Amino acid sequence: MKILQNTLILTAMFAITGCTQDPMATIEGNITEAEGKTLYLDHIGIERTTVTDSVHLKADGTFRFRVPQPECFDFYRLRIGREIAYLSIDSTETLHVSATLPTMSIAYQVDGSDDNLMLKQLVHKQSELQHAVQMLVRNSGPEVGTTRARIDTLVNNYKKEVRMEYIYAAPGKPYAYFALFQRLGGELIFAPLTVRDDIRCFAAVATNLNLYYPEAERTKHLKNIAIKVIKNVLGAGGGWL
């Protein structure tokens, strides 16, 4: 009976240990000039963004979050009020983030991660586009068509740059995927159902994800978009791509 009891205890211990050893990634660092503020960690999912953790910052501004290892790559953001730092995670890595609160959105640093450097650049370019469009609308005259044409030019120039430097240059990278779902005024900048050049961008990223992460939810999501594209293009009598 004693041997049986010991066996049951060991089995339970191994089960508990197994539950606490799931692969995890770490996001840590410090945000200066933020004493007393609450730092939130948001998960940017396929359909929605949700708060996953938070910490009340002390004088040194240090923080540490743990998140599950993603099946391919995943996206998070550190947030204090309107100041946001976007991050990508693709393994059990440790990201060290440093920033000062007043300039957190534009000047945060992520040590040792080229992917996060590119993601940061991409987000800043989107912010610049948003600001340029807002200025055009604010200073627009009675000629609505002229303003619309100028906005279209800004957006098309932005898309050309992002296509070549962020998507086609490395379609398997997290920032290439992230670029596909950037928005301007609530609408997707890249239009996968109507613009052929944009369809090719989605196809390039989907092909890479399907090669390396065929069972990932983000891959399946892109496949669903591809099915809609096929129905939309072929159903309208057009040729594929």
NULUM-70396 format. One record per atom (N, C-alpha, C): residue number from 1; residue in three letters; y, x, z. Coordinates in steps of 0.001 Angstrom, whole numbers, plus 500000, padded with zeros to 6 digits. Each point is the difference from the previous one (the first is absolute). Layout:
<nodes>
- k,r,yy,xx,zz
- NUM,ala,Y,X,Z .
...
</nodes>
This chain:
<nodes>
- k,r,yy,xx,zz
- 1,met,498798,500819,500000 .
- 1,met,501202,499181,500000 .
- 1,met,501264,500861,500000 .
- 2,lys,499961,501116,500792 .
- 2,lys,501164,500877,500064 .
- 2,lys,500284,500655,498653 .
- 3,ile,498932,500387,499283 .
- 3,ile,500164,500602,498675 .
- 3,ile,500629,499000,499036 .
- 4,leu,499545,498740,500097 .
- 4,leu,500546,498952,499139 .
- 4,leu,501477,499789,500280 .
- 5,gln,500365,500002,501300 .
- 5,gln,501400,499813,500373 .
- 5,gln,500864,501143,499459 .
- 6,asn,499513,501231,500137 .
- 6,asn,500749,501153,499502 .
- 6,asn,500182,499925,498491 .
- 7,thr,498933,499550,499318 .
- 7,thr,500078,499875,498541 .
- 7,thr,501053,498982,499594 .
- 8,leu,500026,498874,500709 .
- 8,leu,500985,498957,499709 .
- 8,leu,501414,500493,500255 .
- 9,ile,500179,500766,501076 .
- 9,ile,501324,500539,500323 .
- 9,ile,500457,500957,498921 .
- 10,leu,499112,500897,499552 .
- 10,leu,500345,500960,498944 .
- 10,leu,500326,499289,498695 .
- 11,thr,499211,498961,499687 .
- 11,thr,500252,499240,498766 .
- 11,thr,501377,499361,500042 .
- 12,ala,500348,499428,501139 .
- 12,ala,501319,499373,500154 .
- 12,ala,501114,501026,499882 .
- 13,met,499771,501191,500590 .
- 13,met,501015,501055,499936 .
- 13,met,500223,500443,498563 .
- 14,phe,498915,500168,499250 .
- 14,phe,500113,500412,498601 .
- 14,phe,500708,498922,499177 .
- 15,ala,499727,498744,500319 .
- 15,ala,500641,498899,499268 .
- 15,ala,501492,499992,500262 .
- 16,ile,500383,500207,501273 .
- 16,ile,501420,500033,500347 .
- 16,ile,500677,501179,499342 .
- 17,thr,499344,501168,500028 .
- 17,thr,500569,501200,499388 .
- 17,thr,500184,499801,498506 .
- 18,gly,499001,499368,499365 .
- 18,gly,500097,499760,498564 .
- 18,gly,501176,499120,499656 .
- 19,cys,500312,499014,500854 .
- 19,cys,501110,499090,499736 .
- 19,cys,501349,500678,500121 .
- 20,thr,500074,501088,500753 .
- 20,thr,501287,500664,500227 .
- 20,thr,500189,501221,499122 .
- 21,gln,499061,500265,499079 .
- 21,gln,500102,501193,499183 .
- 21,gln,500198,499691,498519 .
- 22,asp,500566,498828,499710 .
- 22,asp,500330,499691,498619 .
- 22,asp,501055,500981,499510 .
- 23,pro,499903,500431,498726 .
- 23,pro,500979,500965,499477 .
- 23,pro,501415,499450,500085 .
- 24,met,500896,500807,500517 .
- 24,met,501383,499571,500195 .
- 24,met,500956,501052,499445 .
- 25,ala,501164,499541,499575 .
- 25,ala,501097,500887,499623 .
- 25,ala,501077,499911,501072 .
- 26,thr,500841,501018,500070 .
- 26,thr,501033,500057,501030 .
- 26,thr,501384,500117,499359 .
- 27,ile,500920,499208,500501 .
- 27,ile,501413,500090,499613 .
- 27,ile,500777,500305,501264 .
- 28,glu,500611,501173,500051 .
- 28,glu,500699,500416,501207 .
- 28,glu,501294,500700,499631 .
- 29,gly,500818,500267,501006 .
- 29,gly,501248,500704,499731 .
- 29,gly,501063,499646,501012 .
- 30,asn,501257,500098,499582 .
- 30,asn,501083,499634,500899 .
- 30,asn,501210,499500,499214 .
- 31,ile,500662,498998,500568 .
- 31,ile,501224,499437,499445 .
- 31,ile,501104,500265,501012 .
- 32,thr,500934,500880,499668 .
- 32,thr,501078,500328,500925 .
- 32,thr,501114,498957,499931 .
- 33,glu,500837,500009,501025 .
- 33,glu,501113,499045,500133 .
- 33,glu,499508,498551,499966 .
- 34,ala,498814,499782,500575 .
- 34,ala,499410,498658,499974 .
- 34,ala,499490,499569,501375 .
- 35,glu,500490,500617,501050 .
- 35,glu,499539,499664,501343 .
- 35,glu,500229,498516,500297 .
- 36,gly,498964,499370,500520 .
- 36,gly,500089,498588,500350 .
- 36,gly,499707,499049,498854 .
- 37,lys,499852,500533,498776 .
- 37,lys,499696,499168,498848 .
- 37,lys,498489,499788,499874 .
- 38,thr,499615,498924,499341 .
- 38,thr,498589,499737,499732 .
- 38,thr,499669,500426,498580 .
- 39,leu,499008,500873,499868 .
- 39,leu,499519,500457,498702 .
- 39,leu,498757,499194,499643 .
- 40,tyr,500050,499336,498850 .
- 40,tyr,498874,499190,499547 .
- 40,tyr,499228,500735,498905 .
- 41,leu,498693,499811,499999 .
- 41,leu,499160,500465,498902 .
- 41,leu,499493,498762,499272 .
- 42,asp,500406,499844,498740 .
- 42,asp,499583,498861,499184 .
- 42,asp,498974,500438,498974 .
- 43,his,498992,499179,499805 .
- 43,his,499022,500234,498935 .
- 43,his,500424,499217,498767 .
- 44,ile,500107,500682,498853 .
- 44,ile,500389,499356,498755 .
- 44,ile,498726,499660,499234 .
- 45,gly,499574,498760,500138 .
- 45,gly,498775,499564,499351 .
- 45,gly,500239,499509,498585 .
- 46,ile,498954,499492,499387 .
- 46,ile,500095,499502,498624 .
- 46,ile,500843,498737,499948 .
- 47,glu,499805,499107,500956 .
- 47,glu,500688,498713,499978 .
- 47,glu,501178,499920,500957 .
- 48,arg,499972,500774,501082 .
- 48,arg,501069,499872,500991 .
- 48,arg,500111,501281,500825 .
- 49,thr,501123,500107,500693 .
- 49,thr,500250,501121,500908 .
- 49,thr,499934,499486,501434 .
- 50,thr,499247,500700,500850 .
- 50,thr,499797,499546,501369 .
- 50,thr,500248,501138,500990 .
- 51,val,500465,499649,501182 .
- 51,val,500192,500984,501068 .
- 51,val,498639,500348,500590 .
- 52,thr,499687,501302,500081 .
- 52,thr,498720,500423,500555 .
- 52,thr,500142,500675,501367 .
- 53,asp,501186,500552,500294 .
- 53,asp,500179,500683,501273 .
- 53,asp,501498,500210,500221 .
- 54,ser,500353,500369,501218 .
- 54,ser,501400,500293,500312 .
- 54,ser,500069,500867,501245 .
- 55,val,501137,500648,500178 .
- 55,val,500202,500831,501179 .
- 55,val,501479,499989,500370 .
- 56,his,500265,499973,501298 .
- 56,his,501373,500068,500513 .
- 56,his,500346,501476,500158 .
- 57,leu,500936,500489,499214 .
- 57,leu,500283,501434,499952 .
- 57,leu,500766,500476,501234 .
- 58,lys,499583,501172,500480 .
- 58,lys,500695,500641,501116 .
- 58,lys,501028,500997,499466 .
- 59,ala,500538,500811,500866 .
- 59,ala,501097,500893,499613 .
- 59,ala,499599,500994,498916 .
- 60,asp,498767,500497,500038 .
- 60,asp,499575,500986,499000 .
- 60,asp,499589,499350,498674 .
- 61,gly,499852,498682,499986 .
- 61,gly,499707,499280,498765 .
- 61,gly,498598,500180,499456 .
- 62,thr,499079,500535,500799 .
- 62,thr,498651,500258,499490 .
- 62,thr,499178,498708,499905 .
- 63,phe,499079,499988,499045 .
- 63,phe,499124,498849,499819 .
- 63,phe,498677,500484,499414 .
- 64,arg,498994,499144,500132 .
- 64,arg,498688,500307,499425 .
- 64,arg,499264,498689,499757 .
- 65,phe,499598,499778,498753 .
- 65,phe,499222,498825,499626 .
- 65,phe,498684,500443,499372 .
- 66,arg,498982,499166,500180 .
- 66,arg,498702,500247,499358 .
- 66,arg,499686,498805,499112 .
- 67,val,499529,500276,498780 .
- 67,val,499669,498933,499062 .
- 67,val,498640,500284,499370 .
- 68,pro,499280,498968,499559 .
- 68,pro,498675,500215,499401 .
- 68,pro,500091,500782,498695 .
- 69,gln,499000,500836,499746 .
- 69,gln,499917,500679,498713 .
- 69,gln,499845,498948,498913 .
- 70,pro,500833,500023,498960 .
- 70,pro,499914,498984,498945 .
- 70,pro,498837,500245,499061 .
- 71,glu,499603,498948,499266 .
- 71,glu,498902,500142,499053 .
- 71,glu,500431,500768,498751 .
- 72,cys,501282,499952,499650 .
- 72,cys,500511,500888,498930 .
- 72,cys,501282,500645,500501 .
- 73,phe,501098,499280,499958 .
- 73,phe,501232,500433,500673 .
- 73,phe,500689,498752,500507 .
- 74,asp,500916,500187,500929 .
- 74,asp,500681,498864,500595 .
- 74,asp,501450,500378,500271 .
- 75,phe,500807,498977,500288 .
- 75,phe,501429,500223,500180 .
- 75,phe,500481,499425,501322 .
- 76,tyr,500874,500753,500645 .
- 76,tyr,500606,499584,501254 .
- 76,tyr,501505,500293,499945 .
- 77,arg,500720,499424,500945 .
- 77,arg,501405,500348,500131 .
- 77,arg,500366,500070,501481 .
- 78,leu,500804,500980,500345 .
- 78,leu,500599,500103,501326 .
- 78,leu,501345,499285,499930 .
- 79,arg,500298,499175,500992 .
- 79,arg,501185,499153,499893 .
- 79,arg,500720,499888,501340 .
- 80,ile,501308,500252,499964 .
- 80,ile,500889,499709,501129 .
- 80,ile,501176,499215,499419 .
- 81,gly,500064,498726,500293 .
- 81,gly,501042,499183,499388 .
- 81,gly,499841,500000,498493 .
- 82,arg,501071,500404,499284 .
- 82,arg,499949,500065,498540 .
- 82,arg,499666,501395,499485 .
- 83,glu,499809,500934,500900 .
- 83,glu,499642,501360,499593 .
- 83,glu,498482,500087,499840 .
- 84,ile,499564,500446,498818 .
- 84,ile,498573,499965,499668 .
- 84,ile,499572,501313,499348 .
- 85,ala,498818,500469,500385 .
- 85,ala,499369,501158,499361 .
- 85,ala,498633,499560,499483 .
- 86,tyr,499773,500138,498691 .
- 86,tyr,498749,499584,499376 .
- 86,tyr,499000,501155,499982 .
- 87,leu,498715,499658,500242 .
- 87,leu,498955,501018,500086 .
- 87,leu,498753,499535,499276 .
- 88,ser,499251,500956,499460 .
- 88,ser,498676,499716,499443 .
- 88,ser,498958,500804,500765 .
- 89,ile,498838,499367,500199 .
- 89,ile,498867,500624,500691 .
- 89,ile,498799,499908,499070 .
- 90,asp,499248,501109,499843 .
- 90,asp,498823,499929,499144 .
- 90,asp,498758,500651,500608 .
- 91,ser,500063,500376,501283 .
- 91,ser,498840,500625,500630 .
- 91,ser,500176,499934,501514 .
- 92,thr,499335,500913,500699 .
- 92,thr,500164,500074,501457 .
- 92,thr,501058,501042,500347 .
- 93,glu,500984,500139,499166 .
- 93,glu,501043,501005,500168 .
- 93,glu,500904,499694,501189 .
- 94,thr,500818,500986,500352 .
- 94,thr,501054,499814,500982 .
- 94,thr,501337,500230,499307 .
- 95,leu,500839,498974,499999 .
- 95,leu,501335,500115,499431 .
- 95,leu,500998,500219,501129 .
- 96,his,500837,501020,499841 .
- 96,his,501050,500233,500987 .
- 96,his,501337,499626,499380 .
- 97,val,500641,499009,500591 .
- 97,val,501245,499451,499464 .
- 97,val,501142,500318,500957 .
- 98,ser,501105,500473,499438 .
- 98,ser,501182,500275,500806 .
- 98,ser,501215,499388,499334 .
- 99,ala,500905,499481,500824 .
- 99,ala,501203,499356,499457 .
- 99,ala,501031,499839,501106 .
- 100,thr,501220,499718,499588 .
- 100,thr,501073,499617,500905 .
- 100,thr,500364,498558,499673 .
- 101,leu,500117,499148,501012 .
- 101,leu,500120,498569,499760 .
- 101,leu,501118,499615,499022 .
- 102,pro,501202,500499,500127 .
- 102,pro,501044,499514,499087 .
- 102,pro,499706,500256,498523 .
- 103,thr,499170,501010,499715 .
- 103,thr,499701,500324,498597 .
- 103,thr,498494,499963,499736 .
- 104,met,499277,499228,500784 .
- 104,met,498536,499994,499908 .
- 104,met,499511,499619,498604 .
- 105,ser,500588,498992,499382 .
- 105,ser,499510,499505,498711 .
- 105,ser,500130,501024,498881 .
- 106,ile,501031,500839,500066 .
- 106,ile,500262,500908,498886 .
- 106,ile,499658,501450,500301 .
- 107,ala,499794,500336,501265 .
- 107,ala,499828,501416,500335 .
- 107,ala,498763,500289,500842 .
- 108,tyr,499035,499098,500050 .
- 108,tyr,498798,500293,500777 .
- 108,tyr,499165,501065,499277 .
- 109,gln,499249,500758,500777 .
- 109,gln,499157,501065,499464 .
- 109,gln,498551,499750,500393 .
- 110,val,499078,500252,499064 .
- 110,val,498574,499906,500269 .
- 110,val,499389,501358,499694 .
- 111,asp,499564,500698,501029 .
- 111,asp,499507,501363,499830 .
- 111,asp,498671,500032,499248 .
- 112,gly,499930,500901,499015 .
- 112,gly,498743,500314,499353 .
- 112,gly,499392,498907,499149 .
- 113,ser,500808,499125,499405 .
- 113,ser,499452,498917,499191 .
- 113,ser,500827,499829,498737 .
- 114,asp,499520,500553,498892 .
- 114,asp,500703,499855,498728 .
- 114,asp,500023,498549,499530 .
- 115,asp,498918,499267,500268 .
- 115,asp,499959,498590,499600 .
- 115,asp,501103,499206,500687 .
- 116,asn,500225,500281,501284 .
- 116,asn,501043,499273,500722 .
- 116,asn,501401,500432,499574 .
- 117,leu,500132,501247,499559 .
- 117,leu,501277,500442,499448 .
- 117,leu,500321,499221,498728 .
- 118,met,499006,499832,499130 .
- 118,met,500198,499241,498768 .
- 118,met,500254,498523,500293 .
- 119,leu,499308,499462,500986 .
- 119,leu,500214,498605,500388 .
- 119,leu,501423,499800,500505 .
- 120,lys,500478,500931,500797 .
- 120,lys,501375,499939,500509 .
- 120,lys,501006,500030,498854 .
- 121,gln,499794,500892,499036 .
- 121,gln,500892,500080,498844 .
- 121,gln,500024,498679,499237 .
- 122,leu,498832,499409,499827 .
- 122,leu,499888,498755,499254 .
- 122,leu,500753,498871,500708 .
- 123,val,499842,499917,501300 .
- 123,val,500689,498964,500775 .
- 123,val,501511,500177,499914 .
- 124,his,500457,501254,500040 .
- 124,his,501442,500259,499910 .
- 124,his,500545,499623,498622 .
- 125,lys,499233,500253,498969 .
- 125,lys,500433,499610,498657 .
- 125,lys,500122,498484,499889 .
- 126,gln,499054,499298,500610 .
- 126,gln,500073,498544,500000 .
- 126,gln,501255,499522,500741 .
- 127,ser,500324,500636,501123 .
- 127,ser,501198,499633,500762 .
- 127,ser,501266,500235,499180 .
- 128,glu,500023,501107,499263 .
- 128,glu,501151,500292,499146 .
- 128,glu,500139,498954,498897 .
- 129,leu,498863,499580,499422 .
- 129,leu,500030,498951,498983 .
- 129,leu,500525,498700,500592 .
- 130,gln,499527,499647,501174 .
- 130,gln,500443,498775,500669 .
- 130,gln,501505,500032,500234 .
- 131,his,500498,501137,500460 .
- 131,his,501433,500138,500270 .
- 131,his,500809,499890,498712 .
- 132,ala,499515,500635,498925 .
- 132,ala,500712,499966,498723 .
- 132,ala,500066,498571,499458 .
- 133,val,498922,499260,500115 .
- 133,val,499975,498619,499535 .
- 133,val,500955,499137,500831 .
- 134,gln,499986,500201,501312 .
- 134,gln,500896,499242,500869 .
- 134,gln,501467,500256,499656 .
- 135,met,500342,501248,499697 .
- 135,met,501369,500339,499628 .
- 135,met,500386,499341,498677 .
- 136,leu,499080,499968,499048 .
- 136,leu,500270,499337,498729 .
- 136,leu,500274,498517,500196 .
- 137,val,499174,499367,500799 .
- 137,val,500173,498566,500251 .
- 137,val,501316,499742,500740 .
- 138,arg,500307,500843,500964 .
- 138,arg,501221,499816,500801 .
- 138,arg,501252,500149,499144 .
- 139,asn,499949,500911,499050 .
- 139,asn,501179,500274,499175 .
- 139,asn,499952,499322,498631 .
- 140,ser,499066,499083,499844 .
- 140,ser,499843,499356,498691 .
- 140,ser,501147,499051,499709 .
- 141,gly,500322,499887,498714 .
- 141,gly,501037,499088,499557 .
- 141,gly,499402,498696,499535 .
- 142,pro,500739,499273,499207 .
- 142,pro,499524,498695,499527 .
- 142,pro,498867,500099,498976 .
- 143,glu,499833,501187,499381 .
- 143,glu,498958,500172,498983 .
- 143,glu,498648,500264,500667 .
- 144,val,499286,498934,500304 .
- 144,val,498710,500116,500679 .
- 144,val,499001,500770,499136 .
- 145,gly,500036,499762,498690 .
- 145,gly,499067,500671,499110 .
- 145,gly,500158,501498,500005 .
- 146,thr,501252,500473,500105 .
- 146,thr,500257,501439,500043 .
- 146,thr,499414,500620,501266 .
- 147,thr,500189,499333,501122 .
- 147,thr,499445,500490,501273 .
- 147,thr,498481,500041,499943 .
- 148,arg,499392,498959,499432 .
- 148,arg,498549,499949,499883 .
- 148,arg,499476,501146,499144 .
- 149,ala,500712,500304,498919 .
- 149,ala,499580,501087,499112 .
- 149,ala,500090,501341,500714 .
- 150,arg,501040,500188,500810 .
- 150,arg,500153,501256,500736 .
- 150,arg,498902,500144,501055 .
- 151,ile,499670,498905,500650 .
- 151,ile,498913,500038,500984 .
- 151,ile,498686,500334,499315 .
- 152,asp,499741,499383,498866 .
- 152,asp,498772,500286,499251 .
- 152,asp,499918,501478,499615 .
- 153,thr,501137,500581,499630 .
- 153,thr,500025,501423,499645 .
- 153,thr,499646,500863,501200 .
- 154,leu,500582,499679,501156 .
- 154,leu,499689,500752,501223 .
- 154,leu,498514,499912,500327 .
- 155,val,499449,498803,499938 .
- 155,val,498591,499792,500343 .
- 155,val,499085,500711,499009 .
- 156,asn,500309,499889,498718 .
- 156,asn,499160,500645,498983 .
- 156,asn,500030,501519,500113 .
- 157,asn,501161,500567,500306 .
- 157,asn,500096,501450,500200 .
- 157,asn,499200,500432,501225 .
- 158,tyr,500071,499187,501044 .
- 158,tyr,499232,500287,501211 .
- 158,tyr,498503,499993,499690 .
- 159,lys,499553,498988,499276 .
- 159,lys,498583,499873,499682 .
- 159,lys,499510,501150,499128 .
- 160,lys,500812,500431,499062 .
- 160,lys,499612,501128,499144 .
- 160,lys,499774,501257,500837 .
- 161,glu,500907,500255,500927 .
- 161,glu,499871,501184,500857 .
- 161,glu,498764,499909,500885 .
- 162,val,499789,498840,500618 .
- 162,val,498869,499832,500916 .
- 162,val,498666,500066,499247 .
- 163,arg,499970,499411,498817 .
- 163,arg,498773,500076,499200 .
- 163,arg,499567,501444,499774 .
- 164,met,500929,500826,499551 .
- 164,met,499655,501358,499605 .
- 164,met,499795,500927,501196 .
- 165,glu,500841,499884,501022 .
- 165,glu,500001,500977,501089 .
- 165,glu,499104,499611,501181 .
- 166,tyr,499696,498711,500137 .
- 166,tyr,499242,499568,501172 .
- 166,tyr,498684,499312,499652 .
- 167,ile,499928,499310,498882 .
- 167,ile,498783,499259,499666 .
- 167,ile,499125,500785,499027 .
- 168,tyr,500472,500253,498812 .
- 168,tyr,499183,500713,499015 .
- 168,tyr,499730,501446,500412 .
- 169,ala,500906,500604,500759 .
- 169,ala,499805,501386,500421 .
- 169,ala,498840,500137,500982 .
- 170,ala,499744,498948,500775 .
- 170,ala,498918,500061,500996 .
- 170,ala,499550,498585,500351 .
- 171,pro,499312,499318,499088 .
- 171,pro,499668,498586,500208 .
- 171,pro,499038,499730,501145 .
- 172,gly,499366,501035,500524 .
- 172,gly,499098,499794,501110 .
- 172,gly,500645,500190,501365 .
- 173,lys,501279,500332,500029 .
- 173,lys,500684,500269,501257 .
- 173,lys,500501,498719,500665 .
- 174,pro,500131,500023,501327 .
- 174,pro,500504,498806,500694 .
- 174,pro,501375,499558,499513 .
- 175,tyr,500882,500953,499694 .
- 175,tyr,501349,499609,499593 .
- 175,tyr,500014,499344,498619 .
- 176,ala,499013,500326,499146 .
- 176,ala,499896,499325,498702 .
- 176,ala,499665,498526,500206 .
- 177,tyr,499060,499739,500883 .
- 177,tyr,499652,498609,500339 .
- 177,tyr,501196,499292,500628 .
- 178,phe,500664,500668,500939 .
- 178,phe,501145,499416,500707 .
- 178,phe,501092,499586,499017 .
- 179,ala,500210,500821,498961 .
- 179,ala,501049,499724,499012 .
- 179,ala,499766,498680,499280 .
- 180,leu,498743,499639,499782 .
- 180,leu,499681,498778,499266 .
- 180,leu,500521,498752,500695 .
- 181,phe,500155,500059,501319 .
- 181,phe,500329,498799,500759 .
- 181,phe,501378,500062,500649 .
- 182,gln,500843,500885,499521 .
- 182,gln,501382,500007,500473 .
- 182,gln,500715,498751,499498 .
- 183,arg,500977,499560,500773 .
- 183,arg,500707,498770,499655 .
- 183,arg,501514,500221,499944 .
- 184,leu,500637,499137,499238 .
- 184,leu,501455,499981,499895 .
- 184,leu,500421,498540,500047 .
- 185,gly,500758,499650,501024 .
- 185,gly,500401,498605,500144 .
- 185,gly,498835,499044,500164 .
- 186,gly,498929,500470,500633 .
- 186,gly,498838,499156,500238 .
- 186,gly,499004,499955,498859 .
- 187,glu,500349,500575,498839 .
- 187,glu,499114,499992,498844 .
- 187,glu,499420,501392,499748 .
- 188,leu,498760,500048,499507 .
- 188,leu,499390,501276,499661 .
- 188,leu,500820,500702,498913 .
- 189,ile,500257,501295,500195 .
- 189,ile,500714,500779,498980 .
- 189,ile,499110,500171,498779 .
- 190,phe,498732,500313,500230 .
- 190,phe,499035,500089,498911 .
- 190,phe,499329,498639,499821 .
- 191,ala,499996,499504,498779 .
- 191,ala,499493,498655,499717 .
- 191,ala,498646,500095,499299 .
- 192,pro,498904,499938,500743 .
- 192,pro,498680,500253,499410 .
- 192,pro,499494,498894,499081 .
- 193,leu,500621,498843,500034 .
- 193,leu,499497,498888,499192 .
- 193,leu,500764,499804,498703 .
- 194,thr,501128,500696,499837 .
- 194,thr,500830,499701,498833 .
- 194,thr,500466,501227,499216 .
- 195,val,500204,501126,500656 .
- 195,val,500564,501184,499335 .
- 195,val,498876,500985,499698 .
- 196,arg,499803,500321,498736 .
- 196,arg,498851,500822,499601 .
- 196,arg,500039,501399,500615 .
- 197,asp,501176,500621,500055 .
- 197,asp,500089,501323,500620 .
- 197,asp,499612,499936,501469 .
- 198,asp,500328,498900,500662 .
- 198,asp,499651,499835,501406 .
- 198,asp,498497,499740,500155 .
- 199,ile,499442,499254,499060 .
- 199,ile,498552,499764,500016 .
- 199,ile,499248,501317,499944 .
- 200,arg,500470,500918,499176 .
- 200,arg,499345,501306,499874 .
- 200,arg,500053,500775,501322 .
- 201,cys,501093,499850,500741 .
- 201,cys,500105,500666,501303 .
- 201,cys,498948,499466,500962 .
- 202,phe,499857,498690,500063 .
- 202,phe,498986,499398,500863 .
- 202,phe,498600,500435,499571 .
- 203,ala,499786,500063,498690 .
- 203,ala,498685,500404,499491 .
- 203,ala,499683,501441,500376 .
- 204,ala,500993,500886,499934 .
- 204,ala,499783,501411,500328 .
- 204,ala,499598,500178,501460 .
- 205,val,500704,499310,500901 .
- 205,val,499687,500110,501425 .
- 205,val,498664,499327,500307 .
- 206,ala,499772,498833,499403 .
- 206,ala,498745,499279,500242 .
- 206,ala,498796,500820,499549 .
- 207,thr,500119,500689,498874 .
- 207,thr,498896,500826,499493 .
- 207,thr,499650,501101,500987 .
- 208,asn,501014,500652,500564 .
- 208,asn,499764,501072,500968 .
- 208,asn,499411,499471,501297 .
- 209,leu,500518,498887,500493 .
- 209,leu,499460,499443,501238 .
- 209,leu,498558,499542,499812 .
- 210,asn,499707,499428,498838 .
- 210,asn,498641,499536,499750 .
- 210,asn,499013,501159,499898 .
- 211,leu,500498,501156,499592 .
- 211,leu,499150,501183,499890 .
- 211,leu,499630,500555,501371 .
- 212,tyr,500975,500046,500912 .
- 212,tyr,499779,500653,501289 .
- 212,tyr,499771,499022,501152 .
- 213,tyr,500564,498789,499901 .
- 213,tyr,499879,499029,501095 .
- 213,tyr,499620,498623,499442 .
- 214,pro,498859,499866,499348 .
- 214,pro,499668,498748,499312 .
- 214,pro,499879,498791,500920 .
- 215,glu,499674,500212,501277 .
- 215,glu,499784,498873,500909 .
- 215,glu,501212,499722,500891 .
- 216,ala,501071,500760,499845 .
- 216,ala,501181,499822,500854 .
- 216,ala,500728,498702,499650 .
- 217,glu,500615,499376,501005 .
- 217,glu,500709,498744,499780 .
- 217,glu,501172,500174,499044 .
- 218,arg,500674,501138,500069 .
- 218,arg,501130,500223,499093 .
- 218,arg,499517,500124,498553 .
- 219,thr,498838,500585,499807 .
- 219,thr,499423,500079,498657 .
- 219,thr,499658,498610,499483 .
- 220,lys,499367,499196,500836 .
- 220,lys,499638,498639,499605 .
- 220,lys,501244,499174,499674 .
- 221,his,501056,500240,500752 .
- 221,his,501257,499287,499750 .
- 221,his,500545,500334,498615 .
- 222,leu,499982,501281,499644 .
- 222,leu,500469,500401,498674 .
- 222,leu,499101,499425,498902 .
- 223,lys,498700,499921,500257 .
- 223,lys,499087,499408,499024 .
- 223,lys,500343,498530,499758 .
- 224,asn,500356,499286,501077 .
- 224,asn,500381,498598,499859 .
- 224,asn,501258,499855,499157 .
- 225,ile,500932,500931,500186 .
- 225,ile,501206,499989,499180 .
- 225,ile,499637,500241,498540 .
- 226,ala,499069,500926,499767 .
- 226,ala,499571,500303,498631 .
- 226,ala,499396,498770,499324 .
- 227,ile,499235,499215,500761 .
- 227,ile,499401,498782,499444 .
- 227,ile,501102,499021,499590 .
- 228,lys,501020,499869,500850 .
- 228,lys,501120,499110,499668 .
- 228,lys,500735,500487,498761 .
- 229,val,500143,501333,499882 .
- 229,val,500670,500574,498834 .
- 229,val,499235,499662,498727 .
- 230,ile,498675,500164,500039 .
- 230,ile,499169,499724,498825 .
- 230,ile,500160,498538,499572 .
- 231,lys,499952,499094,500989 .
- 231,lys,500151,498578,499684 .
- 231,lys,501385,499707,499437 .
- 232,asn,501026,500649,500587 .
- 232,asn,501374,499745,499582 .
- 232,asn,500265,500534,498588 .
- 233,val,499543,501239,499730 .
- 233,val,500272,500637,498714 .
- 233,val,499136,499412,498900 .
- 234,leu,498696,499939,500232 .
- 234,leu,499112,499489,498970 .
- 234,leu,500162,498495,499818 .
- 235,gly,500298,499320,501113 .
- 235,gly,500197,498561,499898 .
- 235,gly,501220,499642,499192 .
- 236,ala,500981,500947,499967 .
- 236,ala,501212,499763,499213 .
- 236,ala,499843,500473,498560 .
- 237,gly,498807,500482,499664 .
- 237,gly,499755,500432,498636 .
- 237,gly,500385,501437,499733 .
- 238,gly,500268,500757,501084 .
- 238,gly,500405,501390,499824 .
- 238,gly,498811,500926,500028 .
- 239,gly,500233,501249,499647 .
- 239,gly,498943,501006,500059 .
- 239,gly,500020,500715,501336 .
- 240,trp,498867,500508,500399 .
- 240,trp,499906,500688,501285 .
- 240,trp,500750,501333,499982 .
- 241,leu,501008,500107,500871 .
- 241,leu,500833,501183,500140 .
- 241,leu,500658,500369,498682 .
</nodes>
